[in-house]
Amino acid sequence: MKKTNKNLTSLAEHLEKQYGKRGTKKREEYEEGFEAFKLGVMLQELRKHQGMTQEQLADKCGTTKTYISRIENNASDIRLSTLMRIISEGLGGHLKLSVDI
């Protein structure tokens, strides 16, 4: 017989308890911050997968190591044009966007 732990909650339940329901200001601020965090992690993983340092990536796309670091560590907002340049010129990729409504 399998035991269940009644103290466990799902991620969705936790987020709702911690930040409120989707559509509330606090929850939307959380979701926006999380998306920025994911973007930074994604760029870092792509850069490392290609064996590049932050400085090498910055040189390839015409920005600074500090700026790349700030993006990867979720400390800086990024313009779409800059993101496109980092992806195409720095990493040799193509940016695709989608919108969920």
NORFEN-V518331 format. One record per residue. RES is the residue in one small letter. PHI is phi in whole degrees, 0 to 359 (none if undefined). OMEGA is omega in radians with two decimals (NA if undefined). D_FIRST is the distance of its C-alpha to the first C-alpha in whole Angstrom. Layout:
res->{RES RES}
phi->{PHI PHI}
omega->{OMEGA OMEGA}
d_first->{D_FIRST D_FIRST}
//
This chain:
res->{m k k t n k n l t s l a e h l e k q y g k r g t k k r e e y e e g f e a f k l g v m l q e l r k h q g m t q e q l a d k c g t t k t y i s r i e n n a s d i r l s t l m r i i s e g l g g h l k l s v d i}
phi->{none 272 273 245 260 285 273 280 233 284 300 299 296 298 297 294 292 283 240 93 286 303 101 281 302 299 291 295 296 298 300 297 296 293 296 296 299 299 298 299 295 299 297 298 296 297 298 294 300 271 71 256 274 299 296 295 296 300 298 292 246 75 228 248 301 299 294 300 300 296 292 296 258 58 254 213 287 232 284 300 297 290 300 299 294 297 294 281 282 279 250 72 247 232 274 238 246 219 234 257 242}
omega->{-3.10 3.09 3.05 3.12 -3.09 3.12 -3.13 3.04 3.10 3.09 3.14 3.11 3.13 -3.12 3.14 3.13 -3.07 -2.99 -3.14 -3.13 3.06 -3.12 3.08 -3.08 -3.10 -3.12 3.14 3.07 3.09 -3.10 3.12 3.11 3.14 3.10 3.10 3.09 3.14 3.12 3.12 3.13 3.14 3.13 3.12 3.13 3.12 3.14 -3.13 3.11 3.11 3.07 -3.11 2.97 3.07 -3.14 3.13 3.11 3.13 3.13 -3.11 -3.06 3.00 3.06 -3.10 3.07 -3.13 3.14 3.10 3.12 -3.13 3.11 -3.11 -3.12 3.07 -3.12 -3.09 2.98 -3.12 3.08 -3.14 -3.14 3.12 3.10 3.13 3.13 3.12 -3.13 -3.04 -3.07 -3.08 -3.04 3.11 -3.11 3.11 -3.14 3.05 -3.14 3.01 -3.13 3.03 3.13 NA}
d_first->{0 4 7 10 13 15 18 18 21 22 25 27 26 27 30 31 31 33 35 35 35 37 40 41 43 41 38 41 42 39 38 42 41 38 40 43 40 39 42 43 40 41 45 44 42 44 47 45 44 48 49 51 51 52 55 56 54 56 59 58 58 60 59 58 55 55 54 51 50 50 48 46 45 45 48 50 51 52 54 53 56 55 52 53 56 53 51 54 56 54 51 53 50 50 49 47 46 44 44 41 42}
//
